[in-house]
Amino acid sequence: MSQLFEPLTLRQLTLPNRIGVSPMCQYSAEDGLANDWHLVHLGSRAVGGAGLVLVEATAVVPEGRITDRDLGLWKDEQVEPLRRITRFIESQGAVAGVQLAHAGRKASTYAPWLAKPGSVPVSEGGWVPVAPSAIAFDPKHTTPTPLTEEQMAGVVQAFVRSAERALAAGFKVVEVHAAHGYLLHQFLSPLSNQRRDQYGGCFENRIRFLLEVTQAVREVWPAELPLLVRLSATDWVEDGWNPDETVELARRLKALGVDLIDVSSGGTAVNAEIPVGPGYQTQFAERVRKEAEIASSTVGMITEPVQAEHILRTGQADLILLARELLREPYWPLNAADELGGQQVPWPAQYLRAAHRGTPARKPFGES
């Protein structure tokens, strides 16, 4: 059997294979509530054979949304619409997870297809974002208000309450989003964090807030279920957050009970020069896995089954997360099993007539 289709056990939870749906914002919610779009979008990837389906960045407070159309778990009314989705995902043999997030200074923006860069003005329904320091993401973004330590304590509790709601909604995996230039990453990076208190300056201070959030979430998340943290391994800018710091932070997170580091990169600096190409981030996942001795996942420009298989066989990561490729082909996992051969991966009964390419065509059920 290919390693791509071997199970992965984290604590007492076993994923049926090593393919996961990376969190991808859909900007399609109203008041943070999941709807039919999210059910079909996420459910189709579970039908397609992914072992783990991670729901998009889900805001822990309203002002932590990237846009006003983000999903949320800041109130109880948001639980049941998500429970409907987790039930369907589980019915297809997949595991449902959710990424908890706060956008920080990158909050209150337009949906990307509107092609309006920068912040939404308060006069148009936007809000003033918060951040570690009063440094805007770029000139088109509103200058954020620095968080006080009292407000930061409130953010920690918001993550805790959202994790509790995630459990009530049926999720078996929670991921703390500390990447892509959002709030927790903003504290990590000296490019966005210029505080002079215990949360700014040296490495120990810059990681403090993420460690507090992680520890608080771990305390309320069931001991038998895994906790993930997504990190940007590098800002791709000189004097920014770097891979050495990522490895050391991963060690600290492991000690707090984190089970897997979801390794990505970038997002803090608009002037970053990122060498995007096939598997361009796998080097960072490999370092985290080997040097911090913790399971890692990798994401970014992974498109071919043999490429994903190679990443696993060479020990670069334990889990492959796919994003754009699963938007293009929701049934990528099922087709990958066919391409790699040597494993029995069940297709949904409703799709068996198309399970293998090259099989002689038959009339659809019910067609005369």
C-alpha positions as YAML, in Angstrom:
chain: A
units: angstrom
residues:
- id: 1
  name: MET
  ca: [0.00, 0.00, 0.00]
- id: 2
  name: SER
  ca: [1.19, 3.51, -0.71]
- id: 3
  name: GLN
  ca: [1.99, 5.60, 2.35]
- id: 4
  name: LEU
  ca: [-0.51, 8.19, 1.17]
- id: 5
  name: PHE
  ca: [-3.28, 5.76, 2.07]
- id: 6
  name: GLU
  ca: [-1.91, 4.51, 5.35]
- id: 7
  name: PRO
  ca: [-3.84, 5.63, 8.46]
- id: 8
  name: LEU
  ca: [-2.39, 8.29, 10.75]
- id: 9
  name: THR
  ca: [-3.08, 8.10, 14.48]
- id: 10
  name: LEU
  ca: [-2.88, 11.23, 16.61]
- id: 11
  name: ARG
  ca: [-3.71, 10.53, 20.25]
- id: 12
  name: GLN
  ca: [-6.78, 8.27, 20.15]
- id: 13
  name: LEU
  ca: [-8.00, 9.54, 16.77]
- id: 14
  name: THR
  ca: [-7.09, 7.74, 13.56]
- id: 15
  name: LEU
  ca: [-7.31, 9.41, 10.16]
- id: 16
  name: PRO
  ca: [-8.11, 6.87, 7.42]
- id: 17
  name: ASN
  ca: [-5.38, 8.24, 5.15]
- id: 18
  name: ARG
  ca: [-2.71, 10.97, 4.92]
- id: 19
  name: ILE
  ca: [-4.71, 13.39, 2.73]
- id: 20
  name: GLY
  ca: [-6.31, 16.45, 4.29]
- id: 21
  name: VAL
  ca: [-8.37, 19.38, 3.03]
- id: 22
  name: SER
  ca: [-6.46, 22.53, 3.91]
- id: 23
  name: PRO
  ca: [-8.61, 25.30, 5.45]
- id: 24
  name: MET
  ca: [-9.81, 27.53, 2.62]
- id: 25
  name: CYS
  ca: [-11.90, 30.63, 3.29]
- id: 26
  name: GLN
  ca: [-15.12, 30.72, 1.28]
- id: 27
  name: TYR
  ca: [-16.33, 34.18, 2.36]
- id: 28
  name: SER
  ca: [-19.90, 32.93, 2.10]
- id: 29
  name: ALA
  ca: [-21.34, 33.11, 5.62]
- id: 30
  name: GLU
  ca: [-23.76, 35.61, 7.11]
- id: 31
  name: ASP
  ca: [-23.25, 36.50, 10.78]
- id: 32
  name: GLY
  ca: [-20.68, 33.69, 10.94]
- id: 33
  name: LEU
  ca: [-23.29, 31.00, 10.22]
- id: 34
  name: ALA
  ca: [-22.47, 28.02, 8.01]
- id: 35
  name: ASN
  ca: [-24.93, 27.36, 5.18]
- id: 36
  name: ASP
  ca: [-25.61, 25.08, 2.22]
- id: 37
  name: TRP
  ca: [-22.53, 26.30, 0.37]
- id: 38
  name: HIS
  ca: [-20.27, 25.13, 3.19]
- id: 39
  name: LEU
  ca: [-22.09, 21.80, 3.42]
- id: 40
  name: VAL
  ca: [-21.62, 21.07, -0.28]
- id: 41
  name: HIS
  ca: [-18.08, 22.49, -0.47]
- id: 42
  name: LEU
  ca: [-16.79, 20.52, 2.51]
- id: 43
  name: GLY
  ca: [-19.02, 17.50, 2.05]
- id: 44
  name: SER
  ca: [-17.90, 16.92, -1.52]
- id: 45
  name: ARG
  ca: [-14.27, 16.68, -0.39]
- id: 46
  name: ALA
  ca: [-15.26, 14.07, 2.19]
- id: 47
  name: VAL
  ca: [-17.10, 12.16, -0.53]
- id: 48
  name: GLY
  ca: [-13.93, 12.51, -2.61]
- id: 49
  name: GLY
  ca: [-11.91, 10.49, -0.13]
- id: 50
  name: ALA
  ca: [-9.97, 13.00, 1.99]
- id: 51
  name: GLY
  ca: [-9.16, 11.61, 5.41]
- id: 52
  name: LEU
  ca: [-9.28, 14.96, 7.20]
- id: 53
  name: VAL
  ca: [-11.52, 17.88, 6.27]
- id: 54
  name: LEU
  ca: [-10.43, 21.11, 7.95]
- id: 55
  name: VAL
  ca: [-13.00, 23.90, 7.96]
- id: 56
  name: GLU
  ca: [-11.77, 27.35, 6.99]
- id: 57
  name: ALA
  ca: [-10.45, 30.01, 9.37]
- id: 58
  name: THR
  ca: [-13.33, 30.37, 11.82]
- id: 59
  name: ALA
  ca: [-13.37, 33.56, 13.83]
- id: 60
  name: VAL
  ca: [-13.35, 33.44, 17.61]
- id: 61
  name: VAL
  ca: [-14.74, 36.99, 17.84]
- id: 62
  name: PRO
  ca: [-16.62, 39.11, 15.27]
- id: 63
  name: GLU
  ca: [-13.80, 41.64, 15.02]
- id: 64
  name: GLY
  ca: [-11.42, 38.78, 14.28]
- id: 65
  name: ARG
  ca: [-12.99, 38.06, 10.90]
- id: 66
  name: ILE
  ca: [-10.98, 38.64, 7.73]
- id: 67
  name: THR
  ca: [-14.22, 39.76, 6.06]
- id: 68
  name: ASP
  ca: [-17.77, 40.11, 7.30]
- id: 69
  name: ARG
  ca: [-18.56, 36.87, 5.43]
- id: 70
  name: ASP
  ca: [-16.27, 34.61, 7.47]
- id: 71
  name: LEU
  ca: [-17.46, 31.65, 9.49]
- id: 72
  name: GLY
  ca: [-17.53, 32.06, 13.25]
- id: 73
  name: LEU
  ca: [-17.77, 30.19, 16.54]
- id: 74
  name: TRP
  ca: [-18.15, 33.18, 18.82]
- id: 75
  name: LYS
  ca: [-21.74, 32.37, 19.80]
- id: 76
  name: ASP
  ca: [-23.82, 29.28, 20.47]
- id: 77
  name: GLU
  ca: [-26.14, 29.84, 17.50]
- id: 78
  name: GLN
  ca: [-23.24, 29.01, 15.18]
- id: 79
  name: VAL
  ca: [-22.85, 25.48, 16.54]
- id: 80
  name: GLU
  ca: [-25.77, 23.61, 14.97]
- id: 81
  name: PRO
  ca: [-25.15, 24.71, 11.34]
- id: 82
  name: LEU
  ca: [-21.62, 23.34, 11.69]
- id: 83
  name: ARG
  ca: [-22.89, 20.19, 13.43]
- id: 84
  name: ARG
  ca: [-24.91, 19.48, 10.29]
- id: 85
  name: ILE
  ca: [-21.66, 19.55, 8.29]
- id: 86
  name: THR
  ca: [-19.60, 17.43, 10.69]
- id: 87
  name: ARG
  ca: [-22.33, 14.77, 10.69]
- id: 88
  name: PHE
  ca: [-22.12, 14.49, 6.91]
- id: 89
  name: ILE
  ca: [-18.32, 14.47, 6.85]
- id: 90
  name: GLU
  ca: [-18.26, 11.64, 9.38]
- id: 91
  name: SER
  ca: [-20.89, 9.71, 7.44]
- id: 92
  name: GLN
  ca: [-18.40, 9.55, 4.58]
- id: 93
  name: GLY
  ca: [-15.66, 8.07, 6.76]
- id: 94
  name: ALA
  ca: [-13.64, 11.28, 7.08]
- id: 95
  name: VAL
  ca: [-12.65, 13.26, 10.18]
- id: 96
  name: ALA
  ca: [-13.92, 16.82, 10.64]
- id: 97
  name: GLY
  ca: [-11.59, 19.51, 11.96]
- id: 98
  name: VAL
  ca: [-11.83, 23.27, 12.34]
- id: 99
  name: GLN
  ca: [-9.28, 26.07, 12.27]
- id: 100
  name: LEU
  ca: [-9.84, 28.70, 14.96]
- id: 101
  name: ALA
  ca: [-8.58, 32.14, 14.02]
- id: 102
  name: HIS
  ca: [-8.32, 35.86, 14.67]
- id: 103
  name: ALA
  ca: [-7.26, 38.04, 11.74]
- id: 104
  name: GLY
  ca: [-5.75, 40.86, 13.79]
- id: 105
  name: ARG
  ca: [-4.60, 43.74, 11.60]
- id: 106
  name: LYS
  ca: [-5.73, 41.90, 8.45]
- id: 107
  name: ALA
  ca: [-9.37, 41.98, 9.56]
- id: 108
  name: SER
  ca: [-12.21, 44.04, 8.05]
- id: 109
  name: THR
  ca: [-11.30, 43.55, 4.40]
- id: 110
  name: TYR
  ca: [-13.35, 42.93, 1.27]
- id: 111
  name: ALA
  ca: [-14.09, 39.50, -0.18]
- id: 112
  name: PRO
  ca: [-11.27, 38.83, -2.67]
- id: 113
  name: TRP
  ca: [-13.49, 38.61, -5.75]
- id: 114
  name: LEU
  ca: [-14.58, 42.22, -5.20]
- id: 115
  name: ALA
  ca: [-11.03, 43.23, -6.14]
- id: 116
  name: LYS
  ca: [-10.97, 46.06, -3.59]
- id: 117
  name: PRO
  ca: [-7.64, 46.04, -1.73]
- id: 118
  name: GLY
  ca: [-7.27, 47.24, 1.81]
- id: 119
  name: SER
  ca: [-9.69, 47.74, 4.68]
- id: 120
  name: VAL
  ca: [-13.43, 48.25, 4.56]
- id: 121
  name: PRO
  ca: [-14.15, 51.73, 5.96]
- id: 122
  name: VAL
  ca: [-16.25, 51.96, 9.09]
- id: 123
  name: SER
  ca: [-18.76, 53.99, 7.04]
- id: 124
  name: GLU
  ca: [-19.26, 50.92, 4.83]
- id: 125
  name: GLY
  ca: [-19.67, 48.42, 7.67]
- id: 126
  name: GLY
  ca: [-16.04, 47.80, 8.47]
- id: 127
  name: TRP
  ca: [-14.32, 48.13, 11.81]
- id: 128
  name: VAL
  ca: [-10.94, 49.18, 13.22]
- id: 129
  name: PRO
  ca: [-8.80, 46.05, 13.62]
- id: 130
  name: VAL
  ca: [-6.56, 45.18, 16.56]
- id: 131
  name: ALA
  ca: [-2.96, 43.96, 16.57]
- id: 132
  name: PRO
  ca: [0.16, 43.69, 18.72]
- id: 133
  name: SER
  ca: [1.32, 47.13, 17.55]
- id: 134
  name: ALA
  ca: [-0.06, 50.10, 15.65]
- id: 135
  name: ILE
  ca: [1.46, 48.99, 12.35]
- id: 136
  name: ALA
  ca: [-0.77, 48.61, 9.30]
- id: 137
  name: PHE
  ca: [-0.31, 45.62, 7.00]
- id: 138
  name: ASP
  ca: [0.15, 48.02, 4.09]
- id: 139
  name: PRO
  ca: [-0.83, 51.63, 3.26]
- id: 140
  name: LYS
  ca: [-4.30, 50.53, 2.11]
- id: 141
  name: HIS
  ca: [-5.10, 48.83, 5.41]
- id: 142
  name: THR
  ca: [-6.35, 50.67, 8.48]
- id: 143
  name: THR
  ca: [-3.79, 51.22, 11.21]
- id: 144
  name: PRO
  ca: [-4.79, 48.79, 13.97]
- id: 145
  name: THR
  ca: [-5.32, 49.53, 17.64]
- id: 146
  name: PRO
  ca: [-2.71, 47.81, 19.87]
- id: 147
  name: LEU
  ca: [-4.19, 45.24, 22.20]
- id: 148
  name: THR
  ca: [-3.93, 45.83, 25.93]
- id: 149
  name: GLU
  ca: [-2.99, 42.88, 28.13]
- id: 150
  name: GLU
  ca: [-6.55, 42.83, 29.43]
- id: 151
  name: GLN
  ca: [-7.88, 42.59, 25.87]
- id: 152
  name: MET
  ca: [-5.38, 39.85, 25.11]
- id: 153
  name: ALA
  ca: [-6.72, 37.85, 28.04]
- id: 154
  name: GLY
  ca: [-10.15, 38.24, 26.46]
- id: 155
  name: VAL
  ca: [-8.83, 36.86, 23.17]
- id: 156
  name: VAL
  ca: [-7.44, 33.82, 24.99]
- id: 157
  name: GLN
  ca: [-10.86, 33.17, 26.50]
- id: 158
  name: ALA
  ca: [-12.48, 33.64, 23.09]
- id: 159
  name: PHE
  ca: [-10.28, 30.84, 21.70]
- id: 160
  name: VAL
  ca: [-11.25, 28.67, 24.67]
- id: 161
  name: ARG
  ca: [-14.97, 29.25, 24.26]
- id: 162
  name: SER
  ca: [-14.75, 28.66, 20.51]
- id: 163
  name: ALA
  ca: [-12.92, 25.37, 21.11]
- id: 164
  name: GLU
  ca: [-15.70, 24.29, 23.46]
- id: 165
  name: ARG
  ca: [-18.27, 25.15, 20.78]
- id: 166
  name: ALA
  ca: [-16.20, 23.27, 18.20]
- id: 167
  name: LEU
  ca: [-16.47, 20.15, 20.36]
- id: 168
  name: ALA
  ca: [-20.23, 20.65, 20.68]
- id: 169
  name: ALA
  ca: [-20.40, 20.97, 16.89]
- id: 170
  name: GLY
  ca: [-18.85, 17.54, 16.47]
- id: 171
  name: PHE
  ca: [-15.31, 18.41, 15.44]
- id: 172
  name: LYS
  ca: [-12.62, 15.90, 16.37]
- id: 173
  name: VAL
  ca: [-9.64, 18.12, 15.49]
- id: 174
  name: VAL
  ca: [-8.98, 21.74, 16.39]
- id: 175
  name: GLU
  ca: [-6.25, 23.81, 14.77]
- id: 176
  name: VAL
  ca: [-5.02, 27.11, 16.22]
- id: 177
  name: HIS
  ca: [-4.21, 29.45, 13.34]
- id: 178
  name: ALA
  ca: [-0.88, 31.18, 13.98]
- id: 179
  name: ALA
  ca: [0.19, 31.68, 10.38]
- id: 180
  name: HIS
  ca: [-0.36, 33.80, 7.25]
- id: 181
  name: GLY
  ca: [0.05, 37.14, 8.96]
- id: 182
  name: TYR
  ca: [-3.02, 36.85, 11.19]
- id: 183
  name: LEU
  ca: [-3.10, 37.88, 14.85]
- id: 184
  name: LEU
  ca: [-1.07, 35.13, 16.52]
- id: 185
  name: HIS
  ca: [1.52, 35.25, 13.74]
- id: 186
  name: GLN
  ca: [1.61, 39.03, 14.13]
- id: 187
  name: PHE
  ca: [2.82, 38.53, 17.70]
- id: 188
  name: LEU
  ca: [5.50, 36.09, 16.52]
- id: 189
  name: SER
  ca: [7.00, 38.30, 13.85]
- id: 190
  name: PRO
  ca: [9.22, 41.29, 14.69]
- id: 191
  name: LEU
  ca: [7.89, 42.89, 11.51]
- id: 192
  name: SER
  ca: [4.47, 43.35, 13.10]
- id: 193
  name: ASN
  ca: [5.27, 43.15, 16.82]
- id: 194
  name: GLN
  ca: [7.18, 46.10, 18.22]
- id: 195
  name: ARG
  ca: [5.79, 45.96, 21.75]
- id: 196
  name: ARG
  ca: [7.98, 46.85, 24.72]
- id: 197
  name: ASP
  ca: [6.18, 44.74, 27.30]
- id: 198
  name: GLN
  ca: [6.41, 41.02, 28.09]
- id: 199
  name: TYR
  ca: [4.85, 40.19, 24.72]
- id: 200
  name: GLY
  ca: [7.37, 41.95, 22.49]
- id: 201
  name: GLY
  ca: [11.07, 42.14, 21.73]
- id: 202
  name: CYS
  ca: [12.96, 38.88, 22.27]
- id: 203
  name: PHE
  ca: [11.88, 35.47, 20.98]
- id: 204
  name: GLU
  ca: [10.63, 34.34, 24.39]
- id: 205
  name: ASN
  ca: [8.33, 37.35, 24.62]
- id: 206
  name: ARG
  ca: [7.02, 37.18, 21.04]
- id: 207
  name: ILE
  ca: [5.94, 33.54, 21.40]
- id: 208
  name: ARG
  ca: [4.32, 34.08, 24.79]
- id: 209
  name: PHE
  ca: [0.83, 34.95, 23.56]
- id: 210
  name: LEU
  ca: [0.58, 31.94, 21.23]
- id: 211
  name: LEU
  ca: [1.74, 29.67, 24.04]
- id: 212
  name: GLU
  ca: [-0.93, 31.11, 26.34]
- id: 213
  name: VAL
  ca: [-3.65, 30.57, 23.73]
- id: 214
  name: THR
  ca: [-2.45, 27.03, 22.99]
- id: 215
  name: GLN
  ca: [-2.22, 26.01, 26.62]
- id: 216
  name: ALA
  ca: [-5.68, 27.37, 27.36]
- id: 217
  name: VAL
  ca: [-7.21, 25.53, 24.39]
- id: 218
  name: ARG
  ca: [-5.41, 22.29, 25.25]
- id: 219
  name: GLU
  ca: [-6.86, 22.44, 28.77]
- id: 220
  name: VAL
  ca: [-10.45, 22.38, 27.49]
- id: 221
  name: TRP
  ca: [-9.92, 20.20, 24.41]
- id: 222
  name: PRO
  ca: [-10.42, 16.49, 25.25]
- id: 223
  name: ALA
  ca: [-7.21, 14.62, 26.09]
- id: 224
  name: GLU
  ca: [-8.04, 11.89, 23.59]
- id: 225
  name: LEU
  ca: [-8.37, 14.31, 20.65]
- id: 226
  name: PRO
  ca: [-5.51, 16.01, 18.77]
- id: 227
  name: LEU
  ca: [-4.64, 19.70, 18.75]
- id: 228
  name: LEU
  ca: [-2.89, 21.23, 15.74]
- id: 229
  name: VAL
  ca: [-1.17, 24.58, 15.27]
- id: 230
  name: ARG
  ca: [-0.57, 26.17, 11.87]
- id: 231
  name: LEU
  ca: [2.66, 28.16, 11.62]
- id: 232
  name: SER
  ca: [4.24, 30.21, 8.88]
- id: 233
  name: ALA
  ca: [7.79, 28.87, 8.94]
- id: 234
  name: THR
  ca: [9.21, 32.07, 7.50]
- id: 235
  name: ASP
  ca: [8.13, 35.59, 6.60]
- id: 236
  name: TRP
  ca: [10.40, 35.36, 3.52]
- id: 237
  name: VAL
  ca: [11.83, 38.74, 4.59]
- id: 238
  name: GLU
  ca: [15.18, 39.50, 6.18]
- id: 239
  name: ASP
  ca: [14.87, 40.15, 9.91]
- id: 240
  name: GLY
  ca: [11.40, 38.58, 9.95]
- id: 241
  name: TRP
  ca: [10.20, 35.37, 11.57]
- id: 242
  name: ASN
  ca: [12.46, 32.51, 10.42]
- id: 243
  name: PRO
  ca: [12.70, 28.70, 10.22]
- id: 244
  name: ASP
  ca: [15.06, 28.37, 13.19]
- id: 245
  name: GLU
  ca: [12.51, 30.14, 15.38]
- id: 246
  name: THR
  ca: [9.76, 27.93, 13.96]
- id: 247
  name: VAL
  ca: [11.59, 24.76, 14.97]
- id: 248
  name: GLU
  ca: [12.18, 26.02, 18.51]
- id: 249
  name: LEU
  ca: [8.57, 27.16, 18.83]
- id: 250
  name: ALA
  ca: [7.42, 23.74, 17.63]
- id: 251
  name: ARG
  ca: [9.38, 22.17, 20.48]
- id: 252
  name: ARG
  ca: [7.60, 24.43, 22.98]
- id: 253
  name: LEU
  ca: [4.20, 23.67, 21.46]
- id: 254
  name: LYS
  ca: [4.85, 19.94, 21.64]
- id: 255
  name: ALA
  ca: [5.58, 20.30, 25.36]
- id: 256
  name: LEU
  ca: [2.15, 21.94, 25.77]
- id: 257
  name: GLY
  ca: [0.36, 18.99, 24.18]
- id: 258
  name: VAL
  ca: [0.22, 19.96, 20.51]
- id: 259
  name: ASP
  ca: [0.19, 16.87, 18.31]
- id: 260
  name: LEU
  ca: [1.00, 18.19, 14.83]
- id: 261
  name: ILE
  ca: [2.42, 21.37, 13.35]
- id: 262
  name: ASP
  ca: [0.72, 22.45, 10.12]
- id: 263
  name: VAL
  ca: [3.61, 24.14, 8.32]
- id: 264
  name: SER
  ca: [2.98, 26.90, 5.81]
- id: 265
  name: SER
  ca: [4.77, 30.22, 5.21]
- id: 266
  name: GLY
  ca: [4.43, 33.93, 4.51]
- id: 267
  name: GLY
  ca: [1.56, 36.33, 5.00]
- id: 268
  name: THR
  ca: [3.06, 39.04, 7.17]
- id: 269
  name: ALA
  ca: [4.94, 41.17, 4.64]
- id: 270
  name: VAL
  ca: [3.61, 42.54, 1.36]
- id: 271
  name: ASN
  ca: [7.15, 42.84, 0.01]
- id: 272
  name: ALA
  ca: [8.04, 39.19, 0.56]
- id: 273
  name: GLU
  ca: [9.63, 37.42, -2.40]
- id: 274
  name: ILE
  ca: [8.32, 33.87, -2.19]
- id: 275
  name: PRO
  ca: [9.88, 31.24, -4.50]
- id: 276
  name: VAL
  ca: [6.60, 29.52, -5.27]
- id: 277
  name: GLY
  ca: [6.98, 26.17, -7.00]
- id: 278
  name: PRO
  ca: [6.06, 22.50, -6.57]
- id: 279
  name: GLY
  ca: [6.50, 21.54, -2.93]
- id: 280
  name: TYR
  ca: [8.24, 24.80, -2.06]
- id: 281
  name: GLN
  ca: [7.28, 24.57, 1.63]
- id: 282
  name: THR
  ca: [8.05, 20.92, 2.30]
- id: 283
  name: GLN
  ca: [11.59, 21.74, 3.45]
- id: 284
  name: PHE
  ca: [10.14, 23.55, 6.46]
- id: 285
  name: ALA
  ca: [7.79, 20.72, 7.39]
- id: 286
  name: GLU
  ca: [10.74, 18.34, 7.22]
- id: 287
  name: ARG
  ca: [12.82, 20.46, 9.57]
- id: 288
  name: VAL
  ca: [9.98, 20.71, 12.08]
- id: 289
  name: ARG
  ca: [9.34, 16.98, 11.92]
- id: 290
  name: LYS
  ca: [12.95, 15.94, 12.37]
- id: 291
  name: GLU
  ca: [14.38, 18.65, 14.61]
- id: 292
  name: ALA
  ca: [11.38, 19.30, 16.87]
- id: 293
  name: GLU
  ca: [10.40, 15.62, 16.79]
- id: 294
  name: ILE
  ca: [6.73, 16.32, 16.24]
- id: 295
  name: ALA
  ca: [4.38, 15.25, 13.46]
- id: 296
  name: SER
  ca: [4.05, 17.78, 10.66]
- id: 297
  name: SER
  ca: [1.85, 18.46, 7.67]
- id: 298
  name: THR
  ca: [2.81, 20.27, 4.51]
- id: 299
  name: VAL
  ca: [0.87, 22.31, 1.98]
- id: 300
  name: GLY
  ca: [1.50, 24.38, -1.14]
- id: 301
  name: MET
  ca: [1.74, 23.50, -4.84]
- id: 302
  name: ILE
  ca: [1.24, 19.78, -4.25]
- id: 303
  name: THR
  ca: [-0.71, 18.54, -7.24]
- id: 304
  name: GLU
  ca: [0.35, 15.02, -8.22]
- id: 305
  name: PRO
  ca: [-0.15, 11.75, -6.32]
- id: 306
  name: VAL
  ca: [3.45, 10.64, -6.93]
- id: 307
  name: GLN
  ca: [4.64, 13.98, -5.56]
- id: 308
  name: ALA
  ca: [2.58, 13.53, -2.38]
- id: 309
  name: GLU
  ca: [3.77, 9.94, -2.03]
- id: 310
  name: HIS
  ca: [7.40, 11.04, -2.37]
- id: 311
  name: ILE
  ca: [6.99, 13.64, 0.39]
- id: 312
  name: LEU
  ca: [5.78, 10.95, 2.79]
- id: 313
  name: ARG
  ca: [8.29, 8.28, 1.77]
- id: 314
  name: THR
  ca: [11.23, 10.64, 2.21]
- id: 315
  name: GLY
  ca: [10.09, 11.68, 5.67]
- id: 316
  name: GLN
  ca: [9.34, 15.31, 4.88]
- id: 317
  name: ALA
  ca: [5.88, 15.25, 6.50]
- id: 318
  name: ASP
  ca: [3.28, 12.96, 8.04]
- id: 319
  name: LEU
  ca: [0.21, 14.50, 6.40]
- id: 320
  name: ILE
  ca: [-0.43, 16.10, 3.01]
- id: 321
  name: LEU
  ca: [-2.83, 19.04, 2.95]
- id: 322
  name: LEU
  ca: [-4.27, 20.06, -0.40]
- id: 323
  name: ALA
  ca: [-5.94, 23.37, -1.17]
- id: 324
  name: ARG
  ca: [-6.33, 24.63, -4.74]
- id: 325
  name: GLU
  ca: [-5.91, 21.16, -6.20]
- id: 326
  name: LEU
  ca: [-8.94, 19.96, -4.25]
- id: 327
  name: LEU
  ca: [-10.92, 22.93, -5.52]
- id: 328
  name: ARG
  ca: [-10.09, 21.84, -9.04]
- id: 329
  name: GLU
  ca: [-10.63, 18.14, -8.35]
- id: 330
  name: PRO
  ca: [-12.68, 17.23, -5.25]
- id: 331
  name: TYR
  ca: [-12.15, 13.52, -5.99]
- id: 332
  name: TRP
  ca: [-8.36, 13.77, -6.14]
- id: 333
  name: PRO
  ca: [-7.88, 11.21, -3.31]
- id: 334
  name: LEU
  ca: [-9.99, 8.56, -5.03]
- id: 335
  name: ASN
  ca: [-8.24, 9.11, -8.34]
- id: 336
  name: ALA
  ca: [-4.85, 9.11, -6.58]
- id: 337
  name: ALA
  ca: [-5.58, 5.68, -5.12]
- id: 338
  name: ASP
  ca: [-6.35, 4.41, -8.60]
- id: 339
  name: GLU
  ca: [-3.19, 5.98, -10.02]
- id: 340
  name: LEU
  ca: [-0.83, 4.76, -7.32]
- id: 341
  name: GLY
  ca: [-2.39, 1.30, -7.20]
- id: 342
  name: GLY
  ca: [-2.00, -1.37, -4.57]
- id: 343
  name: GLN
  ca: [-4.72, -0.24, -2.19]
- id: 344
  name: GLN
  ca: [-8.41, -0.71, -1.74]
- id: 345
  name: VAL
  ca: [-10.02, 2.68, -1.27]
- id: 346
  name: PRO
  ca: [-13.80, 2.44, -1.37]
- id: 347
  name: TRP
  ca: [-15.70, 4.77, -3.66]
- id: 348
  name: PRO
  ca: [-19.18, 5.85, -2.55]
- id: 349
  name: ALA
  ca: [-21.71, 3.28, -3.70]
- id: 350
  name: GLN
  ca: [-23.46, 5.98, -5.68]
- id: 351
  name: TYR
  ca: [-20.28, 6.50, -7.76]
- id: 352
  name: LEU
  ca: [-19.15, 2.91, -8.27]
- id: 353
  name: ARG
  ca: [-20.04, 2.98, -11.96]
- id: 354
  name: ALA
  ca: [-17.22, 5.50, -12.47]
- id: 355
  name: ALA
  ca: [-14.76, 4.12, -9.94]
- id: 356
  name: HIS
  ca: [-12.05, 3.06, -12.37]
- id: 357
  name: ARG
  ca: [-10.98, 4.78, -15.54]
- id: 358
  name: GLY
  ca: [-11.07, 2.56, -18.58]
- id: 359
  name: THR
  ca: [-14.02, 0.47, -17.32]
- id: 360
  name: PRO
  ca: [-16.57, -0.09, -20.10]
- id: 361
  name: ALA
  ca: [-19.37, 2.44, -19.83]
- id: 362
  name: ARG
  ca: [-22.68, 1.26, -18.42]
- id: 363
  name: LYS
  ca: [-26.03, 2.92, -18.40]
- id: 364
  name: PRO
  ca: [-26.75, 4.90, -15.23]
- id: 365
  name: PHE
  ca: [-29.05, 3.25, -12.74]
- id: 366
  name: GLY
  ca: [-32.65, 3.76, -13.72]
- id: 367
  name: GLU
  ca: [-31.87, 4.70, -17.33]
- id: 368
  name: SER
  ca: [-33.54, 2.51, -19.94]
...
